[in-house]
């Protein structure tokens, strides 16, 4: 599960920074905004996955990634100064991270 949380952290950070360049109204505030959003998403995802059992299936990881990343990114804007995230931006982030969670295996080896 820690590999999945680390994967989600890296994916969320990269997606938040990338969407800041291409999506109007999405202002991540640089690394100082992307890192707290990714920490919130990966920590909440780790907690939810631990409640699902020892090895959740890829579909469950994708759904968890979608909702926890979208929620973490959207809520981070209220804590991080200078960060602006529209609902569509949060959902786009969640969709991309959910897809990464679906495609990347949960365990490292």
HELIX and SHEET records of a PDB file:
HELIX    1   1 UNK A    2  UNK A   22  1                                  21    
HELIX    2   2 UNK A   31  UNK A   52  1                                  22    
HELIX    3   3 UNK A   58  UNK A   76  1                                  19    
HELIX    4   4 UNK A   87  UNK A  103  1                                  17    
END                                                                             
